[in-house]
């Protein structure tokens, strides 16, 4: 990626983020965006302290298409790392998969800032502790997947709200994501990894229901998720409250529900 193309692509990404901000009514993104040739090295340059403490599974970072890196200081700025290999693959395949990734990470930035203001931790690093903030982490993954997927559909499909896309969605995309979710959940015994996969599926489902409410009606959702009632309950918790401020008071209730069923 030449320097000029890189500059032009940065302008395109900034325009996309402006669309996300105006559509969702969120604050403008004021962090850094780095297109990284080596996600591992880029992360070390930004937060070597976390690597030295063994907090981050540094050897796994290359598998990520994008990653949000929190600042060490409470008044610092966030950085979004985008995997250059993934970006170039998107270009070569003539798709815009990177759109969903960029918006996904930008949503995380806003969510972490909002949550920081709600709970007033000593640092942003504390918010990544599953033992303390598990429900927030589940929710922000759902939230980021939903909004990222919405914008991916918006920029990749002609007239993306049209019902003409339903045949492919119902007969190919939905079965694929159901099978993929099942495979990933069965591949690990780690409940947090399993929930990561599940809430990402629920995030996509929320977008499909938002775009096609007549098809993805309550009966359809029940048939899809009803074999696992807790999953259906979690889904409706997540879509009932549109903002972190609204759902935050219910985190304990959601956690108790999951503890009873998992």
C-alpha positions in Angstrom: 0.0 0.0 0.0 1.8 3.1 -1.2 1.9 6.3 0.9 -0.6 8.1 -1.4 -3.0 5.3 -1.4 -2.6 5.0 2.4 -3.4 8.7 2.8 -6.5 8.4 0.5 -7.7 5.3 2.3 -7.3 7.2 5.6 -9.6 9.9 4.2 -12.1 7.2 3.2 -12.0 5.7 6.7 -12.6 9.1 8.3 -15.6 9.7 6.0 -17.0 6.3 7.0 -16.6 7.1 10.7 -18.4 10.4 10.1 -21.3 8.4 8.7 -21.2 6.1 11.7 -21.2 9.1 14.1 -24.0 11.0 12.4 -26.2 7.8 12.0 -25.7 6.7 15.6 -25.4 10.1 17.2 -22.1 9.4 18.9 -19.1 11.6 19.5 -16.5 12.0 16.7 -13.7 9.6 16.8 -10.5 11.4 17.9 -8.1 8.5 18.3 -5.4 7.0 16.0 -5.9 4.5 13.2 -2.9 2.4 12.3 -2.8 0.0 9.3 -0.4 -2.5 10.7 1.9 -4.9 8.8 2.6 -6.7 12.1 -0.2 -6.6 14.7 2.1 -8.1 17.3 4.8 -5.5 16.9 2.4 -2.6 16.7 0.7 -3.7 19.9 4.1 -3.9 21.7 5.0 -0.4 20.5 1.8 0.9 22.0 1.5 -1.1 25.2 4.6 -3.0 26.0 3.7 -2.8 29.7 0.7 -5.1 29.1 2.8 -7.5 27.1 5.5 -7.6 29.8 2.8 -8.4 32.4 1.4 -11.2 30.3 -2.0 -9.6 30.2 -2.3 -9.9 26.4 -1.9 -13.1 24.4 0.5 -11.4 22.1 1.1 -14.4 19.8 -2.6 -14.5 18.9 -2.8 -11.0 17.6 -2.1 -11.7 13.9 -5.4 -13.5 13.6 -7.4 -10.3 14.4 -8.7 -8.2 11.5 -8.8 -5.2 13.9 -8.1 -4.4 17.5 -8.8 -1.6 19.9 -5.8 -0.6 22.1 -6.7 1.3 25.2 -4.5 4.2 26.5 -2.3 3.7 29.5 -3.4 7.1 30.9 -7.0 7.9 31.7 -6.8 11.0 29.6 -5.0 9.3 26.7 -6.4 8.4 23.3 -7.4 5.0 21.9 -5.7 3.4 18.9 -7.4 1.2 16.3 -5.1 -1.3 14.7 -6.2 -2.7 11.3 -4.5 -5.7 9.9 -2.9 -4.7 6.6 -3.0 -8.2 5.3 -6.8 -8.3 5.9 -7.2 -4.9 4.2 -5.3 -5.9 1.1 -7.3 -9.2 0.9 -10.5 -7.1 1.0 -9.2 -5.0 -1.9 -8.1 -8.1 -3.9 -11.5 -9.7 -3.4 -13.2 -6.4 -4.3 -15.2 -6.4 -1.0 -15.6 -4.0 1.8 -15.3 -6.4 4.8 -12.9 -3.8 6.4 -15.9 -1.5 6.8 -17.5 -3.7 9.4 -14.1 -4.1 11.2 -13.4 -0.4 11.4 -16.9 0.5 12.7 -16.8 -2.4 15.1 -13.6 -1.1 16.7 -14.8 2.5 16.7 -17.9 1.3 18.6 -15.7 -0.4 21.2 -13.8 2.9 21.7 -17.1 4.8 22.4 -18.4 2.0 24.6 -15.2 1.9 26.7 -15.2 5.6 27.1 -18.9 5.6 28.2 -18.4 2.7 30.6 -15.3 4.4 32.1 -17.5 7.4 32.9 -20.1 5.2 34.5 -17.9 3.1 36.8 -14.9 5.5 37.3 -12.2 2.8 37.4 -8.5 3.6 38.2 -7.6 2.9 34.5 -8.9 1.7 31.2 -6.9 -1.5 31.7 -9.2 -2.5 34.6 -12.2 -2.6 32.3 -10.7 -5.6 30.4 -10.8 -7.7 33.6 -13.5 -10.3 33.0 -13.9 -11.0 36.7 -14.9 -7.4 37.3 -16.6 -6.4 34.1 -17.8 -9.5 32.3 -21.3 -8.3 31.4 -19.9 -5.1 29.9 -17.4 -7.1 27.8 -20.2 -9.3 26.5 -22.5 -6.3 25.8 -19.9 -4.3 23.9 -19.0 -7.3 21.7 -22.7 -7.6 20.9 -23.0 -3.9 20.3 -19.9 -3.6 18.2 -20.9 -6.6 16.1 -24.4 -5.3 15.5 -23.4 -1.8 14.4 -20.4 -3.0 12.4 -22.5 -5.5 10.6 -25.1 -2.9 9.8 -22.6 -0.7 8.1 -21.0 -3.6 6.3 -24.4 -4.4 4.8 -25.0 -0.7 4.1 -21.7 -0.3 2.1 -21.6 -3.8 0.4 -25.2 -4.3 -0.8 -27.2 -2.2 -3.3 -30.3 -1.0 -1.5 -29.3 -2.9 1.6 -32.7 -2.7 3.3 -34.4 -4.3 0.3 -36.2 -7.7 0.8 -34.4 -8.9 -2.3 -31.5 -9.9 0.0 -33.7 -12.1 2.2 -33.3 -15.3 0.1 -29.6 -15.3 0.4 -29.7 -14.3 4.0 -32.2 -17.1 5.0 -30.8 -19.9 2.9 -27.0 -19.2 3.0 -25.9 -16.6 5.5 -28.0 -17.6 8.4 -27.2 -21.4 8.2 -23.5 -20.6 7.8 -23.4 -18.4 10.9 -25.4 -20.9 12.9 -23.0 -23.7 12.0 -20.0 -21.5 12.5 -21.3 -20.5 16.0 -21.8 -24.1 16.9 -18.4 -25.1 15.7 -16.6 -22.4 17.6 -18.6 -22.9 20.8 -17.9 -26.7 20.7 -14.2 -26.1 20.0 -13.5 -24.6 23.5 -14.4 -25.2 27.1 -13.7 -21.6 28.0 -17.1 -20.0 28.8 -16.0 -16.5 28.0 -14.7 -17.6 24.6 -18.0 -19.4 24.0 -20.0 -16.2 25.0 -17.8 -14.1 22.7 -18.9 -16.3 19.8 -22.6 -16.3 20.9 -23.0 -12.6 21.4 -21.4 -11.9 18.0 -24.1 -14.1 16.4 -26.7 -12.3 18.4 -25.4 -9.0 17.1 -25.8 -10.1 13.5 -29.3 -11.4 14.4 -30.2 -8.0 15.8 -29.4 -6.3 12.5 -31.4 -8.8 10.5 -34.4 -8.3 12.7 -34.0 -4.5 12.5 -33.9 -4.6 8.7 -36.5 -7.3 8.2 -38.8 -7.3 11.2 -41.7 -9.1 9.4 -39.4 -12.1 8.6 -37.3 -12.1 11.8 -40.4 -11.8 14.0 -40.7 -13.1 17.6 -41.9 -16.5 16.4 -38.9 -16.8 14.1 -36.5 -15.8 16.9 -38.2 -18.3 19.2 -37.8 -21.1 16.7 -34.2 -20.1 16.2 -33.1 -19.7 19.8 -35.9 -21.4 21.8 -33.9 -24.6 22.3 -31.7 -22.4 24.6 -34.1 -20.2 26.4 -31.3 -18.3 28.2 -29.9 -17.3 24.8 -33.3 -15.9 23.7 -33.6 -14.1 27.0 -30.1 -12.6 26.6 -30.9 -11.5 23.0 -34.0 -9.6 24.2 -32.2 -8.0 27.0 -29.6 -6.8 24.6 -32.0 -5.4 22.0 -34.4 -3.9 24.6 -31.9 -1.3 25.8 -30.3 0.8 23.0 -27.6 2.4 25.1 -25.0 1.4 27.7 -26.6 3.9 30.2 -29.9 2.0 29.8 -28.7 -1.5 30.0 -26.0 -1.0 32.7 -28.4 -1.1 35.6 -29.5 -4.6 34.4 -26.0 -6.1 34.2 -26.4 -7.9 37.6 -29.8 -9.3 36.5 -28.3 -10.5 33.2 -25.3 -12.1 35.0 -27.6 -13.9 37.5 -29.7 -15.2 34.5 -26.6 -16.5 32.8 -25.2 -18.1 36.1 -28.5 -20.0 36.5 -28.3 -21.4 33.0 -24.7 -21.9 32.1 
